[in-house]
């Protein structure tokens, strides 16, 4: 081997290393993509056309703690789930039952949330037997986290969103709907309804909204880092700021049926 070849070989290796290094550094700092359901108070556009909401606030705080951008997409719930299944998004916030088996990894719990069953005034729900036989509107992709999800004695009517579900209830075309208090409260305002129009809410479940990572994400290697930072966020002063957002956007979430001990740790 000539002296020239011996000299050029290490130079070529060095050139390849220097060429690749910036791209590796860029990949490690590339923005993460988060999908949130376009439903008030989770995410919505205000009068100025700006995206805000509880889930938006969470990912903004996580982005600051992480030290890298998180691009937030607000889309219908069904598109959130499909996007996570296909790896179009890296992160989302949802109940663990909502994602198809094997599509996401649970990262960290965030806040506990009640799921209620409501009907028009006059409907009496005393126990589980009272629910069987009802016509129940359920948003596609949503889950109550309770026994009614798999019960075939309840006639489930699929809707595209909660606004449609509440409209069907108002028209008497369904007997009941299930959902979280903050979402139902905001949708009822659009339908010019209030809680006096309804029966006493029936508690179906109380579950934590989970930060999840898509198993098909191209940035899945960042999972452990995101998990560590998410836990650190809950122990930082920024977590109290998020709780203030909760009390502003959805005061009912910090009511009596909430695991206060979780919020302290």
C-alpha positions in Angstrom: 0.0 0.0 0.0 1.4 3.4 -1.0 2.2 6.1 1.4 -0.5 8.3 -0.2 -3.2 5.6 0.4 -2.1 5.2 4.0 -2.3 8.9 4.5 -5.7 9.3 2.7 -7.5 6.4 4.6 -7.6 8.0 8.0 -8.5 11.3 6.4 -11.5 9.7 4.7 -12.7 8.2 8.0 -12.3 11.5 9.7 -14.3 13.2 6.8 -17.1 10.7 7.1 -17.2 11.2 10.9 -17.3 15.0 10.6 -20.0 14.7 7.9 -22.3 12.5 10.0 -21.9 14.1 13.4 -24.0 17.2 12.7 -26.8 15.2 11.5 -26.8 12.9 14.5 -26.7 16.0 16.8 -29.7 17.4 14.8 -31.6 14.1 15.1 -31.1 14.1 18.9 -32.5 17.6 19.2 -35.3 17.3 16.6 -38.7 18.4 17.7 -41.1 15.9 19.2 -44.6 15.8 17.8 -47.6 15.7 20.2 -51.2 15.2 19.3 -54.1 16.4 21.4 -57.8 16.0 21.0 -59.5 19.2 19.6 -62.0 19.4 22.4 -62.4 22.1 25.0 -60.9 22.3 27.6 -58.1 20.0 26.3 -57.3 22.1 23.3 -59.1 24.8 21.3 -58.5 28.0 19.4 -59.3 31.2 21.3 -60.7 34.4 19.7 -57.2 35.3 18.5 -56.8 32.0 16.7 -54.2 30.8 19.2 -54.2 27.2 20.4 -54.6 26.8 24.1 -56.1 24.4 26.7 -55.0 22.1 29.4 -53.2 19.6 27.2 -51.5 22.4 25.3 -50.3 23.9 28.6 -48.9 20.6 29.6 -46.8 20.0 26.5 -45.5 23.6 26.5 -44.3 23.1 30.1 -42.8 19.6 29.2 -41.1 21.2 26.2 -39.4 23.8 28.4 -38.3 21.2 31.0 -37.1 19.0 28.2 -35.1 21.8 26.5 -36.4 20.9 23.0 -39.4 21.9 21.0 -42.6 19.9 21.0 -44.9 20.5 18.0 -48.5 20.3 19.1 -51.3 19.2 16.7 -54.9 19.6 17.8 -57.1 17.1 15.8 -60.2 15.1 16.4 -59.7 12.2 18.9 -60.0 9.5 16.3 -57.1 11.1 14.3 -55.0 11.3 17.5 -55.4 7.5 18.0 -54.7 6.7 14.4 -51.7 9.0 14.3 -50.2 7.3 17.4 -50.8 3.9 15.9 -49.0 4.9 12.7 -46.2 6.7 14.4 -47.2 10.1 12.9 -47.0 11.5 16.4 -44.6 10.8 19.2 -46.6 11.8 22.3 -50.1 12.3 23.5 -52.3 12.4 26.6 -55.1 9.8 26.9 -56.6 7.1 29.1 -54.6 3.9 28.9 -57.7 2.0 27.5 -58.1 4.3 24.5 -55.1 3.2 22.5 -55.1 -0.2 20.7 -53.0 -2.9 22.4 -49.3 -2.6 21.7 -49.4 0.8 20.1 -48.3 3.1 22.9 -46.0 2.9 26.0 -47.2 4.5 29.2 -44.8 7.3 30.2 -46.3 9.0 33.3 -49.6 9.8 34.9 -50.8 13.4 34.9 -54.1 14.2 36.5 -57.1 12.1 37.6 -60.3 12.6 35.8 -63.9 11.5 36.5 -66.0 9.9 33.8 -69.7 10.4 34.3 -73.0 9.1 32.8 -75.7 11.7 32.4 -79.2 11.8 31.0 -82.1 14.3 30.8 -83.9 15.2 34.0 -86.2 12.4 35.0 -83.8 9.6 34.2 -83.1 7.7 37.3 -79.8 5.7 37.5 -79.4 4.0 40.8 -77.1 1.1 39.9 -75.6 -0.7 37.0 -78.9 -2.5 36.2 -80.5 0.9 35.6 -78.1 1.5 32.8 -78.7 -1.7 30.8 -81.2 -1.2 28.1 -80.4 2.5 27.7 -79.5 4.2 24.4 -76.0 5.5 25.1 -74.2 8.0 22.8 -70.4 7.4 22.8 -67.8 9.4 21.0 -65.7 7.3 18.6 -62.4 6.5 20.1 -63.5 7.4 23.6 -63.7 5.0 26.6 -65.5 5.2 29.9 -63.0 2.9 31.6 -65.9 1.0 33.1 -67.9 -2.2 32.5 -70.3 -0.5 30.0 -67.6 -0.4 27.3 -68.0 -4.2 26.8 -71.7 -4.6 27.8 -73.8 -5.7 24.9 -77.1 -5.0 26.7 -76.5 -1.2 26.2 -77.3 0.2 22.8 -74.3 2.3 21.9 -74.7 5.0 19.3 -71.5 6.2 17.9 -70.9 10.0 17.4 -68.1 11.9 15.9 -67.7 14.3 18.9 -69.3 15.3 22.2 -71.2 18.2 20.6 -73.1 15.7 18.5 -73.6 13.5 21.5 -75.1 16.3 23.6 -77.3 17.4 20.7 -78.7 13.9 20.4 -79.4 13.9 24.1 -81.1 17.2 23.9 -83.3 16.0 21.1 -84.3 12.8 23.1 -82.7 10.5 20.5 -80.4 8.9 23.1 -81.1 8.3 26.8 -77.6 9.1 28.1 -74.0 10.0 27.3 -70.7 9.4 29.0 -67.8 11.8 29.3 -65.7 13.9 31.6 -67.2 16.8 33.5 -65.1 19.5 31.9 -65.8 18.4 28.4 -69.6 17.9 29.0 -69.8 21.3 30.7 -68.2 23.2 27.8 -70.3 21.4 25.2 -73.6 22.0 27.1 -72.9 25.7 27.0 -72.8 25.5 23.2 -76.1 23.6 23.3 -77.6 26.2 25.7 -78.1 23.6 28.4 -77.0 23.5 32.0 -76.9 20.8 34.8 -80.5 21.6 35.9 -81.6 20.1 32.6 -80.0 16.8 33.6 -80.3 14.0 36.0 -77.8 13.5 38.9 -74.5 12.4 37.2 -73.6 8.8 37.8 -69.9 8.2 38.4 -68.5 5.5 36.1 -64.8 5.7 36.8 -61.9 7.9 37.9 -58.7 7.4 36.0 -55.4 9.1 35.4 -54.8 10.8 32.1 -51.5 9.3 30.9 -48.7 10.7 29.0 -48.0 8.1 26.3 -45.3 7.5 23.7 -46.0 5.9 20.3 -44.3 2.5 19.9 -44.0 3.3 16.2 -42.3 6.7 16.7 -39.1 7.3 14.9 -37.9 8.9 18.1 -38.8 6.0 20.4 -35.2 6.0 21.7 -36.1 9.2 23.6 -38.7 7.4 25.8 -36.5 7.2 28.9 -35.5 10.8 28.7 -39.1 12.0 28.3 -40.2 9.8 31.2 -37.4 11.2 33.5 -38.2 14.8 32.5 -42.0 14.2 32.9 -41.5 13.0 36.5 -39.2 16.0 37.2 -41.8 18.3 35.9 -44.3 17.0 38.4 -41.9 17.9 41.2 -41.1 21.4 39.9 -42.9 24.7 40.5 -44.2 24.5 36.9 -46.5 21.8 38.1 -48.3 24.2 40.4 -48.7 26.6 37.4 -50.3 23.8 35.5 -52.7 23.1 38.4 -53.6 26.8 38.3 -54.5 26.3 34.6 -56.7 23.4 35.6 -58.5 25.4 38.2 -59.1 28.1 35.6 -60.1 26.0 32.6 -61.9 23.2 34.5 -62.4 23.9 38.2 -64.4 20.7 38.6 -61.3 18.6 38.0 -59.9 19.6 41.4 -63.2 18.8 43.2 -63.9 16.2 45.8 -63.4 13.1 43.7 -59.7 13.7 43.0 -56.6 12.0 44.4 -55.2 15.0 46.1 -52.3 13.0 47.5 -51.0 12.5 43.9 -51.0 16.3 43.3 -48.7 16.7 46.3 -46.0 14.4 45.0 
